[in-house]
């Protein structure tokens, strides 16, 4: 689907921007080939250098291709807006405005602006995330857990773009918060265990008084799922696959439950099962549910979950595009939501998929959630 949309937009850019340029036809032909190459670069890379989920190319090459792809998409949007305004000027018979819009300059200028924004987006995508502090008031939270600090990491996407050095910086920033518990809500990695061994090794350094708990995202299933589960556990994580654990403070208990990702069923593996995840949990203990995708939040709320922590959306990547991402995820894309008495927090994520590595107005984050007892 991404390739089809990209080809349509590339054709539009070639027709409305490249074709009218006052350049020789060999130069325009080369530019057209470049535009189509960027539109199809995911498929080309998957054919010759890894996969769409995990391009095995040098970091600079991935960043360059990604910047070009985002610049192409933004250029198509900007040119479409210019064409719409041109049409409106024609309908309203605004000859002066129409002449300016038809001049040779506006569309190349739009492409230049798109490239600058794409460069900024790539830089932001590769930045070490800042810490975001959030307070969560939970009904019935035992007094022993007042002020309990849960650090959420999600969508780390360790890869040839976000390598071991970057992961080590994320771990250092997380440890500096001295959390009580670290939870990782999926999409830790892109690629095979062998390819990513050095890139994920710093995750073994995560520290919290109650340990590190992780669940799977959709990307864990794209390469060696079972091997990755063993690797994560060897790194000191407790991986929850439709199960839960209890954290005790004296007689008080907090339940941490985790479900798998729906994409598991494509690979003959167990999909998310909230019943199994909650089976045997103490009925009085507040439940924090780890679910990579926020889309099933209403079901979790109906089961009495107090707080759901999710990722997957990357916050929508680009301001404006986040509305489309929200529609594909049950209306949830970034931040704190109230869902039928349950609270849902959707993190923008620490990293993102190398195939769409951009953040424009949607910063990455490491989230520290401090639990508070709700009044009354």
C-alpha positions, 0 to 999 in steps of 0.5 A: 500500500505504501508503494502504491501511494508513493508511486501515485504521488511520484507521478504527480510530482513528475507531471507537475514539477519535473516536467515543466522545469526549464531544463534539457530533457536528459536532465528532466528524465534523470530527475524523474527516474530519481523521483520514482527511485525514491518512491520505490526505494523500500522495494529496491532495498528489500530486494538487494539489502535486507528487508523493508523492516530491516534495511541492512545498509550503512546509516548514512545511506538509510538516512539519505534515502529516508530524507529523499522519500519524505521530501518526495511526499512533502513536495507532493503535498505542497504542490497539490496545495499550490495547484488547489490555490491556483484553481481557486484563483482561476475560479475567482478570476484573480489574475494577479494571483493566478499569474504569480502561482503559474510562474516558474518559481513557486513549485521548485521553492515548495520542493526546496522547503520540503527538502529542508523539512525532511532533513530536519525530520531525519535529524529529529528521528535520530536524536536521543529522546528527551524525558517526559514526566507524566502523573497518573492518578489511579483509583484504589492505588494502594498507599504503598505505591503512592509515587511509584515511578514507571519508566516506559520505553517503546518503539526503540527499533534498534537497527542500522539507523539507530545503532548500539551507540544510540541505544546506549544513550537511551539506556543512560538517559533512562537509568538517570531517572532511577525508576522503580520499574522499566516497561518496554512496550514492543518494537524493540528491534528490526532485524535478526538476532545475529544482525542486531546483537551489538545494537541491543546489547546495551539494553542489558544495562537498564536498571530499576528496583523492580526490574525490566518488563517487556512485551512484543510489538509487531516488528518482533515477529518479522524476524526470528520471534522465538530467538528474540524472546530468548535474547530479550530474556538473556538481556535481563528482561521479563517478557510477558506473552499474555501473562502477568506478574505482581509487584508487592509492597508489603501486603499491597500488590500492583499487577503488570499484565502484557499481551502479544501483538495481533500480527502474531497470528499471521505467523501461527503464534498466539495473538493477544489474549487479555483473558489469559493475561489477567487469569489469576491476578488478584482481584483487588490489585490495580492492573497496568496493561502493556499492549503495544497497540492502543486500538483495543483500549476500550476492551481493556477498560471494560475488563477493569484495567486501571492504566494501559501503556502503548506505543506503535503510533510513533505519535503520528510522525508529522504534525497533521499526519497524526490525525490519519494515524489516530484513525488507524488506531482507534482514535488514539495517537499520542499522550494521555486519554481517558477511556471509560474510566481507564487511563491510556497513555500512548507514547511517541516512542524512543525510536522508529522504523528506518523505512519512515524515519522522520519526526516533524513536530512530534518529538521522541520520548522516554516517559516517566509515569508517576502513580498517584492515589486518586482523590477519594 
